[in-house]
């Protein structure tokens, strides 16, 4: 939990009735380092993705790696389910 990063927005400009009620929040460091090319996502689309969606993609990929699964084989599961 930290102050709203200045790069996000100036909380002072967004504070008051009908606006933000806090200058504090939970923010991910380095979220701009997301590797859109790795996931086959355009840079334009990646900029519009919610940071939490980027984190879910990265966490899922890490889970696949940790499980020792071959990602290229996950595309053609017999169930017809595409994992990524």
KOLKE-537299 format. One record per atom (N, C-alpha, C): x, y, z. Coordinates in steps of 0.1 Angstrom, whole numbers, plus 5000, padded with zeros to 4 digits. Atoms other than C-alpha are relative to their C-alpha. Example, Ala and Ser with C-alpha at 12.3 -4.5 7.8 and 13.67 -1.06 7.14 Angstrom:
500949885000512349555078500950125000499149895000513749895071499250115008
This chain:
500949885000500050005000500950125000499249885001501450344990499250114995500749895006500550684978499849974985500250015014499150704943501250044992498849965008502150704919499750124992500249885008502651044902499849974986500250045014502850864869498649964996501450045003499250734873499150124999500849885000497451054882500350085013499849924988497651344906498749985008501150024992495351244934499450135005500549874996495051604944498950064991501049965010493151674912498849924999501150095001490851384917499449975014500450024986490051424954498750085003501249934996486651524967498749934998501350065002482951464964499849944986500250075013482151214937501349964993498750045005485851144932500749915009499350084992488550964949499950035015500149974986488350924987501349975007498750034994491950824993501150034991498849985007495450914982500949875001499350134998496550554990499449894992500550125007496250224972501149904998499150115003497849904961500450014985499649985014499949944930501249904997499050095004502149694911501250074994498849955005505749794905500449934987499550065012507049734870498949944990501050065008503649654854500150054986499749965013504749854824501049914992499050095005507349584818499449884993500850115006504649344805500549974986499550045013505949154775498849964990501250025009503049194750500349914989499650085011504949034722500049855003499950144995505548714742498649935000501350055000501748674746499250024987500749985013500948774710499050115001501049894998499149094721500750124994499449885005499649414702500350105011499649904990501249704721498950095003501249914998498149914716499049935010500950074992495949644731500649985014499350024986498449584760499950125008500149884992498349944770498650025005501449994996494549914773499649895010500350114991494649594793500150055015500049974986493849624830501349945005498850064994497149574850499849865006500350134994495449284868499949894990500150105011494749114835501449964996498650035003498449134827500649915010499450094990499348984860499549864999500650145001496948694855500649934989499350075012498548614821501349965005498750034995501948624837500049895010500150104990500948414867499649874994500450135007499248154845501149944993498850055008502348124823501049945010499150064990504448074854499549875006500650134995502047804867500349894990499750105011502447624833501449965001498650035000506147644835500449925013499750074987506247534872499549865000500550145001504147234864500749914990499250075009506647134838499249964987500850035012504047134810500650064988499549945012504847194774498950094994501149915005502847504763499549974986500450035014502847404726499049895000500950125000500947084735498650045007501249964993498347274756499050064990500949955011496947434724499149904995500850105007495647104711499649895010500650094991494146944742498849934993501150085006491646664733498650075003501349934996488946874751499750124991500249895009489447144725500150145008499849884992490247394752501350074998498749925003492847664744500350075013499649944987494747754776500550144998499549875001496448054762499850054985
